[in-house]
Amino acid sequence: MLFENLNLIEPLLKALKNEGYTNPTPIQQQAIPVVLEGRDLLGCAQTGTGKTAAFAIPILQILHADKAPQRGPRPIKALILTPTRELAIQIDESFTAYGKHVGLSSMVVFGGVSQVPQVNALRNGVDILIATPGRLLDLIDQRYINLQQISLFVLDEADRMLDMGFIHDVKKVITKLPAKRQTLFFSATMPPEISSLANTILSNPVRVEVTPVSSTVDKIDQAMFYVEKNDKRSLLLHILKDDNIKTALVFTRTKHGADKVVKDLNRANIEAEAIHGNKSQTARQRALTNFKSGNLRVLVATDIAARGIDVDSLSHVINYEMPNIPETYVHRIGRTGRAGLSGIAFSFVDAEEREYLRDINKLIAKPIPVVEDHPYHSTVPARANSNHNGNNRTITRPVPARSNPYRRESRPILKTRNSL
C-alpha cells in the first residue's frame, strides 16, 4: 500500500515524499482512515511502529479542511498530551515536517525551562499544541491556555503516563476539554489500569493493535549476561571494546546510577553523556543531538528521560540495570531495531535482579539467550534461570551470525522507507 491509497491531500503527500516516505506502516494503514472518519481510536502499538505519523497526518488533514479566516489569535484546535520533554519535541518536529505545506502552526510546551518564550508564542495563536501535563496545567491555571475549542485530543504513551505518576494530571487536563471532541488514545501496553482509563475517555472507539500486547520486536536479538553487581562496570567496558557496537543506549534505573556509569566510561576514555530528570533541558537536548548525529557513541539514560529517543541507526541497547517493571523492558529494547535494521539488546542481570528477569520472561513469553563466554560470568541458581516454559537457552560457544550477540546485522533498507 502507498500513502496515495489513504485519500490524503496533495500537500501532505508532497511533504511525505520530501521526507522520503511512500509506504505507510501497519498502524498507519489502519489508523489514518479511522481518524479521517472522525472516529475515536484506541491504538496499541510498540515504539518504532510509526505511531506518531498515524495520528499527526490525519490531524493535519482534518484541521486543514476546517481552516477558516480567523480574526485575532487562532484558538488551539488539537492537543497532544505526552509524558516527556523529549517525546514532545519529537512529535512537534513530526508535525512541522508533515505539515509544511498545509498552513497550520504547532508548538510544544514543557517544564524545566522558562515559560516566557512559550507564553509569547501562545499569544500569537497556535493550531496544534503538544504538551507535557505539568507545564500545561500551570499555563492553564495562569489563563495562558484555553482548551475549550479543542476538537482533537491525543493521549500518547498512556502507560508511561501512569508509570510516571501523571494519572491525576491527565484526569485534570481531561476536565478542561470540551465533551464533544475526537479522542485518540495510544499505549504500548494495555494493562487493566490503561484499559480502564481508555474506557472513561473514549466513545465507541475503533481498536487498532499492530503487535501482540507486550511483545518484543522480532528484529531485535536479545542476550543476557549473568554478572555480579560489582562487575557490571568491567563487563560494560569489556563489551564496548567491540568495534561492532557503533552506538549504545545504556539504561540505568536511577539518575545517580546514570551519572556514575558516565564517569566510569569517561575514565576509560569512552565518551558518554547522561540524560535524566536532573539534567537541564539544554544539556539533555545537546546530549541527544550529539547521539543522533553520531558524535556521541554512548548515551546513558533513565527510563523517563529515554522515552522519545528515536534514532534509526541505534545498534545496541544495554540494560546495565534491569527494570523492575517488566513492560519497561519492552520499551527499552524497542529503541533499537528500527528503519529496516536489526538491533541487539544486552541485559546485565545480578543476583538481586533475577526476580525482575522472571517477570520479564513471563511478559514477553520468549526465552532470552544467556551468554556464558564472558570473563565476568556469575553462577545462577537453576530456579532463576527459568522462563515461562522452562530454561533460558545458554550460549556457551560461538554462535551463528544472526544470533551472535556482539554482531549487528544490517538488513536491506527498502527504498520505500517504512519508518515514520
C-alpha positions as CSV (number, residue, x, y, z in Angstrom):
1,M,0.0,0.0,0.0
2,L,1.1,3.6,-0.7
3,F,0.2,6.8,1.1
4,E,-1.7,7.8,-2.1
5,N,-4.2,5.0,-1.3
6,L,-5.2,6.6,2.0
7,N,-7.1,9.5,0.5
8,L,-4.6,12.1,1.7
9,I,-4.5,15.6,0.3
10,E,-1.7,16.6,-2.0
11,P,0.1,19.0,0.4
12,L,0.6,16.1,2.8
13,L,1.6,13.7,0.1
14,K,4.2,16.3,-1.1
15,A,5.6,16.6,2.4
16,L,5.8,12.9,2.9
17,K,7.6,12.5,-0.4
18,N,10.1,15.1,0.6
19,E,10.7,13.1,3.8
20,G,11.3,10.0,1.7
21,Y,8.2,8.1,2.8
22,T,6.0,6.3,0.4
23,N,4.7,3.2,2.2
24,P,2.6,3.5,5.4
25,T,3.4,1.2,8.3
26,P,0.7,-1.2,9.5
27,I,-0.5,1.1,12.3
28,Q,-0.6,4.0,9.8
29,Q,-2.6,1.9,7.3
30,Q,-5.2,1.0,10.0
31,A,-5.3,4.3,12.0
32,I,-5.3,7.0,9.4
33,P,-8.6,6.1,7.7
34,V,-10.3,5.7,11.1
35,V,-9.1,9.1,12.3
36,L,-10.2,10.7,9.0
37,E,-13.7,9.3,9.5
38,G,-13.9,11.2,12.8
39,R,-13.9,8.1,15.0
40,D,-12.3,7.7,18.4
41,L,-9.3,5.3,18.3
42,L,-7.6,3.0,20.8
43,G,-4.2,2.2,19.5
44,C,-1.9,-0.5,21.0
45,A,1.5,-0.2,19.3
46,Q,5.1,-0.6,20.3
47,T,7.6,2.1,19.9
48,G,9.1,2.3,16.4
49,T,5.9,1.3,14.6
50,G,5.2,4.8,13.2
51,K,2.6,5.7,15.8
52,T,3.3,9.5,15.7
53,A,2.6,9.8,12.0
54,A,-0.5,7.6,12.4
55,F,-2.1,10.5,14.3
56,A,-0.2,13.5,13.1
57,I,-1.0,13.0,9.4
58,P,-4.8,12.7,9.7
59,I,-5.0,15.5,12.3
60,L,-3.2,17.8,9.8
61,Q,-5.7,16.9,7.1
62,I,-8.8,17.4,9.3
63,L,-7.6,20.8,10.6
64,H,-6.6,21.9,7.1
65,A,-10.1,21.1,5.9
66,D,-11.7,23.1,8.8
67,K,-9.3,26.0,8.4
68,A,-11.2,29.3,8.0
69,P,-10.2,33.0,8.2
70,Q,-9.7,34.0,11.8
71,R,-9.5,37.4,13.4
72,G,-7.1,37.6,16.2
73,P,-5.0,34.7,17.6
74,R,-6.1,31.3,16.5
75,P,-7.6,29.0,19.1
76,I,-6.0,25.7,19.9
77,K,-7.8,23.0,17.9
78,A,-5.7,19.9,18.7
79,L,-3.9,18.9,21.9
80,I,-1.4,16.1,22.0
81,L,-0.5,15.2,25.6
82,T,2.7,13.2,26.1
83,P,4.8,12.3,29.1
84,T,8.3,13.6,28.4
85,R,10.0,16.7,27.0
86,E,12.0,14.7,24.5
87,L,8.9,13.0,23.1
88,A,7.0,16.3,23.0
89,I,9.8,17.8,20.9
90,Q,10.0,14.8,18.6
91,I,6.2,15.0,18.0
92,D,6.4,18.7,17.2
93,E,9.2,18.0,14.7
94,S,6.9,15.5,13.0
95,F,4.0,17.9,12.8
96,T,6.3,20.5,11.3
97,A,7.8,18.1,8.7
98,Y,4.4,16.6,7.6
99,G,2.6,19.9,7.8
100,K,5.0,22.2,6.0
101,H,2.5,22.8,3.1
102,V,-0.8,22.9,4.9
103,G,-0.5,26.3,6.6
104,L,-1.1,25.2,10.2
105,S,1.1,26.1,13.2
106,S,2.2,23.8,16.1
107,M,4.2,24.4,19.2
108,V,5.4,22.5,22.2
109,V,5.2,23.4,25.9
110,F,7.1,21.5,28.7
111,G,8.6,22.2,32.1
112,G,12.2,22.6,33.0
113,V,12.7,25.8,31.0
114,S,11.4,29.4,31.2
115,Q,7.8,29.7,30.3
116,V,8.2,33.2,28.8
117,P,9.0,32.1,25.2
118,Q,6.2,29.6,25.4
119,V,3.7,32.2,26.6
120,N,4.8,34.7,23.9
121,A,4.2,32.0,21.2
122,L,0.8,31.2,22.6
123,R,-0.2,34.8,22.4
124,N,0.3,34.7,18.7
125,G,-2.1,31.8,18.4
126,V,-1.4,28.1,17.6
127,D,-3.5,25.4,15.9
128,I,-1.8,22.3,17.4
129,L,-0.3,22.1,20.9
130,I,2.0,19.4,22.1
131,A,2.4,19.4,25.8
132,T,3.6,17.6,28.9
133,P,1.0,17.5,31.7
134,G,2.7,19.6,34.4
135,R,3.5,22.7,32.3
136,L,0.2,22.5,30.5
137,L,-1.7,22.7,33.8
138,D,0.5,25.5,35.0
139,L,-0.3,27.6,31.9
140,I,-4.0,26.7,32.1
141,D,-4.1,27.9,35.7
142,Q,-2.4,31.2,34.7
143,R,-5.0,31.5,31.9
144,Y,-2.5,31.5,29.1
145,I,-4.1,28.4,27.6
146,N,-7.8,27.7,27.0
147,L,-8.8,24.3,25.7
148,Q,-12.5,24.9,25.2
149,Q,-12.2,24.9,21.4
150,I,-10.2,21.6,21.2
151,S,-11.7,19.3,18.6
152,L,-9.0,16.6,18.6
153,F,-7.3,15.2,21.7
154,V,-4.4,12.7,21.6
155,L,-3.2,10.9,24.8
156,D,0.1,9.4,23.8
157,E,2.2,6.9,25.7
158,A,-0.6,6.3,28.2
159,D,1.1,3.5,30.0
160,R,4.2,5.7,30.6
161,M,1.9,8.4,31.9
162,L,0.8,6.0,34.6
163,D,4.3,4.8,35.3
164,M,5.5,8.3,35.9
165,G,2.6,9.2,38.2
166,F,0.9,11.6,35.8
167,I,-2.6,9.9,36.1
168,H,-4.1,12.7,38.2
169,D,-2.7,15.4,36.0
170,V,-4.1,13.6,32.9
171,K,-7.5,13.5,34.5
172,K,-7.3,17.2,35.4
173,V,-6.5,18.0,31.8
174,I,-9.4,16.0,30.5
175,T,-11.8,18.0,32.7
176,K,-10.6,21.1,30.8
177,L,-11.6,19.7,27.4
178,P,-15.0,20.0,25.7
179,A,-17.1,16.9,26.0
180,K,-17.6,16.9,22.2
181,R,-14.3,16.0,20.7
182,Q,-12.5,13.2,18.9
183,T,-10.1,11.3,21.1
184,L,-7.1,9.2,20.1
185,F,-5.6,7.0,22.8
186,F,-2.2,5.3,22.3
187,S,-0.3,2.9,24.6
188,A,2.5,0.4,24.0
189,T,0.9,-1.9,26.6
190,M,-2.6,-2.4,27.8
191,P,-2.7,-3.5,31.5
192,P,-6.1,-3.2,33.3
193,E,-5.4,0.3,34.5
194,I,-4.8,1.5,31.0
195,S,-8.0,-0.2,29.7
196,S,-10.0,1.4,32.5
197,L,-8.7,4.9,31.6
198,A,-9.4,4.4,28.0
199,N,-13.0,3.4,28.7
200,T,-13.6,6.7,30.6
201,I,-12.4,9.0,27.8
202,L,-13.2,7.2,24.5
203,S,-16.6,6.9,22.8
204,N,-17.2,3.8,20.8
205,P,-13.6,3.6,19.7
206,V,-12.0,1.5,16.9
207,R,-9.2,-0.6,18.3
208,V,-6.0,-0.8,16.3
209,E,-3.4,-3.3,17.5
210,V,-0.4,-4.0,15.2
211,T,1.6,-6.3,17.5
212,P,0.7,-8.6,20.4
213,V,0.4,-6.8,23.7
214,S,3.8,-6.6,25.4
215,S,5.6,-8.4,22.5
216,T,9.2,-7.5,21.6
217,V,10.3,-6.5,18.1
218,D,11.2,-9.6,16.1
219,K,14.3,-7.9,14.5
220,I,15.9,-7.5,17.9
221,D,18.4,-10.1,19.1
222,Q,18.3,-10.3,22.9
223,A,21.1,-11.6,25.1
224,M,21.5,-11.9,28.8
225,F,24.7,-11.7,30.9
226,Y,24.7,-13.1,34.5
227,V,27.1,-10.9,36.4
228,E,27.9,-9.8,39.9
229,K,26.7,-6.3,40.7
230,N,30.3,-5.1,41.3
231,D,31.4,-6.5,38.0
232,K,28.9,-4.7,35.8
233,R,31.3,-1.7,35.2
234,S,34.0,-4.1,34.0
235,L,31.6,-6.1,31.8
236,L,30.3,-2.9,30.2
237,L,33.9,-1.8,29.4
238,H,34.7,-5.3,28.0
239,I,31.7,-5.2,25.7
240,L,32.3,-1.7,24.5
241,K,35.7,-2.8,23.3
242,D,33.9,-4.4,20.3
243,D,34.0,-2.0,17.3
244,N,30.8,-3.6,16.0
245,I,29.0,-1.6,18.7
246,K,28.7,1.7,16.8
247,T,26.1,3.3,19.1
248,A,24.8,2.1,22.5
249,L,22.0,3.4,24.6
250,V,22.7,2.3,28.2
251,F,19.8,2.1,30.7
252,T,20.0,2.6,34.5
253,R,17.2,2.7,37.0
254,T,18.3,5.9,38.8
255,K,19.8,9.3,37.9
256,H,22.7,8.7,40.3
257,G,23.4,5.4,38.5
258,A,23.4,7.1,35.1
259,D,25.9,9.7,36.3
260,K,28.1,7.0,37.8
261,V,28.2,5.0,34.6
262,V,29.1,8.1,32.6
263,K,32.0,8.8,35.0
264,D,33.3,5.2,34.7
265,L,33.2,5.3,30.9
266,N,34.9,8.7,30.7
267,R,37.7,7.5,32.9
268,A,38.2,4.6,30.4
269,N,38.4,7.2,27.6
270,I,34.9,6.2,26.2
271,E,33.0,9.4,25.5
272,A,29.5,9.2,27.1
273,E,26.8,11.5,28.4
274,A,23.7,11.1,30.5
275,I,20.2,12.3,30.2
276,H,17.8,12.2,33.2
277,G,15.4,14.5,35.1
278,N,18.1,16.4,37.0
279,K,19.8,17.5,33.8
280,S,18.7,20.8,32.3
281,Q,16.7,20.8,29.1
282,T,19.6,22.3,27.2
283,A,22.0,19.6,28.4
284,R,19.5,16.9,27.6
285,Q,19.0,18.2,24.1
286,R,22.7,18.7,23.5
287,A,23.4,15.1,24.5
288,L,20.6,13.7,22.4
289,T,21.6,15.8,19.4
290,N,25.2,14.5,19.7
291,F,24.0,10.9,20.0
292,K,21.7,11.2,17.0
293,S,24.3,12.8,14.8
294,G,26.9,10.1,15.7
295,N,29.2,12.4,17.5
296,L,28.5,10.5,20.8
297,R,28.9,6.7,20.9
298,V,27.3,6.0,24.3
299,L,24.2,7.7,25.8
300,V,23.2,6.7,29.4
301,A,19.6,7.3,30.3
302,T,16.9,6.6,32.9
303,D,13.6,5.2,31.6
304,I,11.7,8.5,32.0
305,A,14.3,10.6,30.1
306,A,14.7,8.0,27.3
307,R,11.1,8.0,26.2
308,G,11.2,9.9,22.9
309,I,14.6,8.9,21.8
310,D,14.2,7.9,18.2
311,V,17.5,7.0,16.5
312,D,17.1,5.0,13.3
313,S,20.7,3.7,13.3
314,L,20.9,2.8,17.0
315,S,22.7,-0.6,17.1
316,H,22.6,-1.6,20.7
317,V,20.6,-1.2,23.8
318,I,22.3,-2.3,27.1
319,N,20.3,-2.8,30.2
320,Y,23.0,-2.0,32.7
321,E,20.4,-2.3,35.4
322,M,17.3,-4.4,34.8
323,P,13.9,-2.6,35.0
324,N,11.7,-3.5,38.0
325,I,8.6,-3.1,35.8
326,P,8.5,-5.8,33.0
327,E,6.7,-3.6,30.5
328,T,9.7,-1.2,30.7
329,Y,11.9,-3.8,29.3
330,V,9.8,-3.8,26.1
331,H,10.0,0.0,25.9
332,R,13.8,-0.1,26.4
333,I,14.8,-2.6,23.8
334,G,12.3,-1.1,21.3
335,R,14.7,1.8,20.9
336,T,16.8,-0.4,18.6
337,G,15.7,-2.5,15.6
338,R,14.3,0.5,13.6
339,A,14.3,1.6,9.9
340,G,14.9,-1.8,8.4
341,L,17.9,-2.6,10.5
342,S,18.2,-5.4,13.1
343,G,19.1,-4.5,16.6
344,I,20.7,-6.0,19.7
345,A,19.7,-5.8,23.3
346,F,22.0,-6.8,26.1
347,S,20.9,-7.2,29.7
348,F,23.2,-7.4,32.7
349,V,21.5,-9.4,35.5
350,D,22.8,-9.6,39.0
351,A,21.5,-11.7,41.9
352,E,19.1,-9.0,43.1
353,E,17.6,-8.6,39.6
354,R,16.7,-12.2,38.9
355,E,13.2,-11.8,40.2
356,Y,12.8,-8.9,37.6
357,L,14.0,-11.3,34.9
358,R,11.4,-13.9,35.7
359,D,8.7,-11.3,35.4
360,I,10.1,-10.1,32.1
361,N,10.3,-13.7,30.7
362,K,6.7,-14.2,31.7
363,L,5.6,-11.0,30.0
364,I,7.4,-11.4,26.7
365,A,6.7,-15.2,26.5
366,K,10.1,-15.7,24.9
367,P,13.4,-17.0,26.3
368,I,16.3,-14.7,26.4
369,P,19.6,-16.4,25.4
370,V,22.3,-16.5,28.1
371,V,25.9,-15.6,27.2
372,E,28.4,-17.5,29.4
373,D,31.6,-17.0,27.5
374,H,32.5,-13.7,29.1
375,P,35.1,-13.0,31.8
376,Y,32.6,-11.9,34.5
377,H,30.1,-14.7,34.4
378,S,28.2,-15.3,37.6
379,T,26.8,-18.7,38.5
380,V,23.0,-18.6,38.7
381,P,20.7,-21.0,40.6
382,A,18.6,-23.1,38.3
383,R,15.3,-21.6,39.6
384,A,16.4,-18.1,38.4
385,N,17.3,-19.5,35.0
386,S,13.7,-20.3,34.2
387,N,11.3,-18.6,31.8
388,H,7.6,-19.2,31.3
389,N,8.1,-22.7,29.9
390,G,11.4,-23.9,31.1
391,N,15.0,-22.8,30.8
392,N,16.7,-19.9,29.1
393,R,18.9,-21.0,26.3
394,T,22.5,-20.7,27.2
395,I,25.1,-19.6,24.7
396,T,28.4,-21.3,25.6
397,R,30.2,-21.3,22.3
398,P,30.5,-19.1,19.2
399,V,27.1,-18.8,17.6
400,P,25.9,-18.2,14.1
401,A,26.0,-14.6,12.8
402,R,22.2,-13.9,13.2
403,S,22.3,-14.8,16.9
404,N,25.8,-13.6,17.8
405,P,25.1,-11.0,20.4
406,Y,28.2,-9.0,19.5
407,R,27.3,-8.5,15.9
408,R,24.7,-6.3,14.4
409,E,23.5,-7.5,11.0
410,S,22.3,-4.8,8.6
411,R,19.1,-5.6,6.8
412,P,18.2,-4.1,3.4
413,I,16.6,-0.8,3.8
414,L,13.8,-0.6,1.3
415,K,13.7,2.4,-0.9
416,T,10.1,2.9,0.2
417,R,11.2,3.7,3.7
418,N,8.7,2.5,6.4
419,S,10.0,4.3,9.4
420,L,7.8,7.3,10.0
